[in-house]
Amino acid sequence: MSILNLIGRTKELFTDDISDNNEELKSIVSTSTFLVIGGAGSIGQAVTKEIFKRQPKKLHVVDISENNMVELVRDIRSSFGYIDGDFQTFALDIGSLEYDAFIKSDGKYDYVLNLSALKHVRSEKDPFTLMRMIDTNIFNTDKTIKQAKENGTKKYFCVSTDKAANPVNMMGASKRIMEMFVHRNSLDIKVSMARFANVAFSDGSLLHGFNQRLEKKQPIVAPNDIKRYFVTPQESGELCLMSCIFGKNRDIFFPKLSENLHLISFANIAVKYLEEKGYEPYLCKDEDEARNFFIQNSKLNIQNLKQWPCLFTASDTTGEKDFEEFFTDNETLDMKRFENLGVIKNEANFDAELLQSFEKTIKNYKKNLSWSKEEIVKEFFTLIPDFGHKETGKYLDGKM
C-alpha cells in the first residue's frame, strides 16, 4: 500500500533538504549521543530510525508502551541491523521516579528529543484525561528540559503541532502553552520545535483505524467536510531530526505548502484506501445501515465482497478546526533557508508571572484531587486570551 498515493501525492516532501544536508547530518549524528523520549509512538519510531541509520555514538529510547517498544526494536533489527554505538530501550513513564533514577544514573546526552504527547482532540472530553494531557504535554516537557539543562545537553527538541497556531481545542492549546514553557527554558538551554501536519496512518489515527475496520469486517466512517494536510511517518522523522540538528534557539520548523503538500479530506482518502484494497465504497445513510451491511451480506465470503460500507458525515464534535495552519500572522518566518522546510523565528515570548500562576493553580487542583473542565478551560484562557475554544457537547467517542 502506497501511503503517498493514498494522501494524493507522488513525491516525498523533504528529499532535497535531506540530500543537501545529509553529509552534515551523518557527521553530527555519528559523533553525538541521543535520548528519544516517547520513542515508540509513530513519530518517535520514525525519529529513532532516522537517528539509528546514521550510526550515533549512543541512542537511548524511552517510552511508556512496552509492546510498541518491542516492535520498534524488531523493526530496527529487521530494517537496519546493528550499530557500533550504544543502543538501548527503556519502558519507562517519564513522569515517574524510575525515570528520574534513570536520568540520575547517566543523563549525559548531546541531544534530547521529546516526542511524547497526548495528541487526540478527544482527550478533552473528561477533566481527568484532560489533566493527564496537561501533565504530558506541558509539565513533563518542562521537567525533561530542566533535566537536560542540568546534565549539560546541547539541544532540546520537542514536537508541537499545527493545532497550536490559533488553537480551537484543548490539545492544540496545551501545545501552545508548552511552547511558552519551552521559551522560558530557552534562556538557559538551546531548544527547537516542529509543527507539522497529520502523520498518515499513525497509531490511533482515523487512517490507522481503516486497517482495523477491514480486519474486523466493520464499516469505514469518516468526516466528509474536514480537509487536512498529511505527512508520511518517514517525513515526520526527517522534519524532527532537521529541526533538532539545524534549528537555532526557539526555531519552529514546519513543512512549506506546495503542490506536493495539499489539503485532502478523510472521506477522499477512505475511497482511495478501499480502491487499493480492491473495493468500491458503498455509501450508507446512517450507522444502522453501515453496521448491518455485513449481516445482510453474511452469505458472501469476505474475498467475494466487491463493496465496503462507508458512512461519510459532516463533523459536529468539539475541537475540530475548520482549516489547518502552521503559523500565525504575528510570527516571523524564514522561508529561504530550506527548500521545503519553513522556519518560525521566535524571540523569548512568555509571561513569567502568568506561567507561575498557571503552575500553582494546576498543582493545587492535583493536590486536592478535584477540578473541572471549566476551571481548566478558564486557566487556558488566561494564558491564551484569544483561544478559540468551541464546546459543542459532542465528542468523537460518542460516534461510531
C-alpha positions, 0 to 999 in steps of 0.5 A: 500500500502506497501511503503517498498515493493514498494522501494524493501525492507522488513525491516525498516532501523533504528529499532535497533538504535531506540530500543537501544536508545529509553529509552534515547530518551523518557527521553530527549524528555519528559523533553525538549521543541521543535520548528519544523520549516517547520513542515508540509512538509513530513519530518517535519510531520514525525519529529513532530510525532516522537517528539509528541509520546514521550510526550515533555514538549512543541512542537511548529510547524511552517510552511508556508502551512496552509492546510498541517498544518491542516492535520498534526494536524488531523493526530496527533489527529487521530494517537496519541491523546493528550499530557500533554505538550504544543502543538501548530501550527503556519502558519507562513513564517519564513522569515517574521516579524510575525515570528520574533514577534513570536520568540520575544514573547517566543523563549525559546526552548531546541531544534530547528529543521529546516526542511524547504527547497526548495528541487526540482532540478527544482527550478533552472530553473528561477533566481527568484525561484532560489533566493527564494531557496537561501533565504530558504535554506541558509539565513533563516537557518542562521537567525533561528540559530542566533535566537536560539543562542540568546534565549539560545537553546541547539541544532540546527538541520537542514536537508541537503541532499545527493545532497550536497556531490559533488553537480551537481545542484543548490539545492544540492549546496545551501545545501552545502553552508548552511552547511558552514553557519551552521559551522560558527554558530557552534562556538557559538551554538551546531548544527547537520545535516542529509543527507539522501536519497529520502523520498518515496512518499513525497509531490511533489515527482515523487512517490507522483505524481503516486497517482495523475496520477491514480486519474486523469486517466493520464499516469505514466512517469518516468526516466528509467536510474536514480537509487536512494536510498529511505527512508520511511517518518517514517525513515526520522523522526527517522534519524532527531530526532537521529541526533538532540538528539545524534549528537555532534557539526557539526555531519552529520548523514546519513543512512549506505548502506546495503542490506536493503538500495539499489539503485532502479530506478523510472521506477522499482518502477512505475511497482511495484506501478501499480502491487499493484494497480492491473495493468500491465504497458503498455509501450508507445513510446512517450507522444502522445501515453501515453496521448491518451491511455485513449481516445482510451480506453474511452469505458472501465470503469476505474475498467475494465482497466487491463493496465496503460500507462507508458512512461519510458525515459532516463533523459536529464534535468539539475541537475540530478546526475548520482549516489547518495552519502552521503559523500565525500572522504575528510570527516571523518566518524564514522561508529561504533557508530550506527548500521545503522546510519553513522556519518560525523565528521566535524571540523569548515570548512568555509571561513569567508571572502568568506561567507561575500562576498557571503552575500553582493553580494546576498543582493545587487542583492535583493536590486536592484531587478535584477540578473541572473542565471549566476551571481548566478551560478558564486557566487556558484562557488566561494564558491564551486570551484569544483561544478559540475554544468551541464546546459543542457537547459532542465528542468523537467517542460518542460516534461510531 
